[in-house]
Amino acid sequence: MLLCAAHFLEMTEEFSEKNLETRSEAYLKENVLPNISRAVSVLRHCETLLPIAEEINLVNRIIHSIASNACKEQLTSGLSKLEHNYPSKPVQTGESETSSHWWEKSLAVLNLDFFQRVLTAVKTKGLKQDMISRILTNYAHNSLQGLIVRDPESVKGSFSDLEIQKKQMVVVESIVSLLPTQSRKSTVPMGFLSSLLKSAIATSASTSCRSDLERRIGLQLDQVILEDILIPANSHGNNHSPMYDMDSILRIFSIFLNLDEDEEDDEEDNHLRDESEMVYDFDSPRSPKQSSILKVSKLLDNYLAEVALDSNLMPSKFIALAELLPDHARIVNDGLYRAVDIFLKVSKPIPPSSVCDESKDDKFGFIFFPF
């Protein structure tokens, strides 16, 4: 603040020695820039000092110092762990693990613009992906906490509520754009990705944002638990809409089943595709390992049993998911039969024409219409 005031009042060395600008600059270099916590605190105060803080290059200097010090902290932490694993003398344990990442949570207080710039800077400097994931998780928790997505029908004419929803959508899309590179061994927690996808769907985020999250989840679907894929549908005020977004889940399972060990991730192709465009190659040598498919088959059967309780569930959606897995994915069909039984008890009467045709395997015709 003093540096900005000195610039605005032209209190420089041109008028007298040891003026406010010089003294403020010295304090900044000695006490603020070397310390991440103080740097973040000053950066936060810069939000109220724009555009002067930008004009004197204060914001960029602070962001650069945070990124540099964060990477130094990462290196120091790595050396400490190495010394702990191969100590030349007794090592004191205690709060070292906690203190090594103390600064990550401090970034959560920044506004979205400054946070994005800091994250871009630390990524450029080479900060590890697991640290970036933790920083994003902390920021999302802090920024999205208390932001409630309401039914669009109930917020018509309410400018403040619509602004809240728009803010949440922007935050979600920005966080997704900052996530580490997509990988089958990603450091991003699956629960966090699931929460982001739920928020993205609820806030009607962009197609590219939802597609990115679906692919990330699909790449590691064998690590997902049921709660992660119970994604509420955006009903848009329609009381007769299904409870869950099954189109998204269909795409996620299809991504997993189409994994190719030799295929490089192509971000340009991360867009939502119509179900009719999906091409599956389940039984090829390049398909996911059998053990992973068995895990996913159990997950899918449990999912089907859960969504079958929804009386608004369309038969075509249920059948599309039930038929998605290859024959070798299930050792037994007990889980599938259980899901079908629940669906038949809850759903409305289903005409035969809506569930089977000559091009389909007759196993579902038998399940739905036993003799």
Residue pairs with C-beta under 8 A, 6 or more apart in sequence:
1 45
1 49
2 20
2 23
2 24
2 27
3 21
3 24
3 25
3 28
3 56
3 58
4 49
4 52
4 53
4 56
4 58
5 11
5 20
6 12
6 19
6 20
6 21
6 24
7 21
7 52
7 55
7 56
8 52
9 20
11 19
11 20
11 21
12 19
12 21
12 22
13 19
13 21
13 22
28 42
28 58
31 38
32 38
32 39
32 42
32 62
32 65
33 39
33 61
33 62
33 65
34 65
34 69
35 69
36 66
36 69
36 70
36 73
36 103
36 106
37 102
37 103
37 106
39 62
39 65
39 66
39 69
40 66
40 103
40 106
40 107
40 109
40 110
41 106
42 62
43 59
43 62
43 63
43 66
43 110
43 114
43 118
44 109
44 110
44 111
44 114
46 53
46 58
46 59
46 62
46 114
47 110
47 111
47 114
49 58
53 59
54 60
59 114
59 117
63 114
63 117
63 118
63 121
64 121
66 107
66 118
66 121
66 122
67 118
67 121
67 122
67 124
67 125
67 127
68 125
69 103
70 103
70 122
70 125
70 127
70 131
71 122
71 125
71 126
71 127
73 100
73 103
74 127
74 128
74 131
76 100
77 100
77 101
80 96
80 100
83 91
84 91
84 93
84 96
101 131
101 134
104 131
104 134
104 135
104 138
105 138
107 115
107 118
107 119
107 135
107 138
107 139
108 138
108 139
108 141
108 142
108 143
109 142
110 118
110 139
112 143
112 170
112 171
112 174
115 139
116 174
116 178
119 132
119 135
119 136
119 178
120 178
122 131
122 132
122 135
123 132
123 178
129 180
129 181
129 186
129 187
130 187
132 178
132 180
133 179
133 180
133 187
133 188
133 189
133 192
136 175
136 178
136 179
136 188
136 192
137 189
137 192
139 175
140 171
140 172
140 175
140 192
140 195
140 196
143 171
144 168
144 171
144 172
144 199
147 164
147 167
147 168
147 171
148 164
149 165
149 168
149 199
149 202
149 203
150 161
150 165
151 235
151 237
152 236
152 237
153 236
153 237
154 237
155 161
155 162
155 165
165 203
168 199
168 203
169 200
169 203
169 204
169 205
172 196
172 199
172 200
172 203
172 205
172 209
173 200
173 205
173 206
173 209
175 196
176 196
176 200
176 205
176 209
176 212
176 213
177 209
179 188
179 212
179 216
180 186
180 187
180 188
181 265
182 212
182 215
182 216
182 219
182 265
182 267
183 219
183 265
184 219
184 220
184 259
185 220
186 216
186 219
186 220
188 216
190 217
190 220
190 223
190 224
190 225
190 228
191 227
191 228
193 213
193 216
193 217
193 228
194 217
194 224
194 227
194 228
194 229
194 231
196 213
197 210
197 213
197 214
197 217
197 231
197 248
198 231
198 232
199 205
200 209
200 210
200 213
201 210
201 231
201 232
201 233
201 234
201 245
201 248
202 232
202 234
204 234
207 271
207 272
208 270
208 271
210 248
210 272
211 270
211 271
211 272
212 267
212 270
214 248
214 251
214 252
214 255
214 272
215 255
215 265
215 270
217 224
217 228
217 229
217 252
217 255
218 251
218 252
218 253
218 254
218 255
218 256
219 255
219 256
219 259
221 252
221 253
221 255
221 256
221 296
221 299
222 256
222 288
222 292
222 295
222 296
224 299
225 299
226 299
226 302
226 303
226 306
229 249
229 252
229 299
229 303
230 244
230 303
230 306
230 307
231 244
231 245
231 248
231 249
232 243
232 244
232 245
233 241
233 242
233 243
233 244
233 245
233 246
234 245
235 241
240 312
241 312
242 307
242 310
242 312
242 313
242 314
242 317
243 307
243 310
243 312
243 313
244 307
244 310
244 313
246 307
246 313
246 317
246 318
246 320
246 321
247 275
247 317
249 303
249 321
250 275
250 317
250 320
250 321
250 324
251 272
251 273
253 296
253 300
253 321
253 324
253 325
254 278
254 280
254 324
256 288
256 296
257 280
257 282
257 287
257 288
257 293
257 296
257 324
257 325
257 326
258 279
258 280
258 281
259 286
259 287
259 288
260 286
261 286
262 286
275 320
280 326
281 287
282 325
282 326
282 328
282 329
283 326
283 328
287 293
287 326
288 296
290 328
293 325
293 326
293 328
293 329
294 329
294 330
294 331
296 325
296 329
297 325
297 329
297 330
297 335
298 335
300 321
300 324
300 325
301 330
301 335
301 336
301 338
301 339
302 335
303 321
304 318
304 321
304 322
304 335
304 336
304 339
304 340
304 343
305 335
305 338
305 339
305 342
307 313
307 318
308 318
308 339
308 340
308 342
308 343
308 346
308 347
309 342
309 346
310 346
311 346
311 347
311 348
313 343
313 346
313 347
315 347
315 350
315 354
315 355
316 354
318 343
319 355
319 364
322 336
322 339
322 340
322 364
323 360
323 361
323 364
330 336
337 367
340 367
340 368
344 350
344 368
350 368
352 365
352 368
352 369
355 364
355 365
355 368
356 362
356 364
356 365
356 368
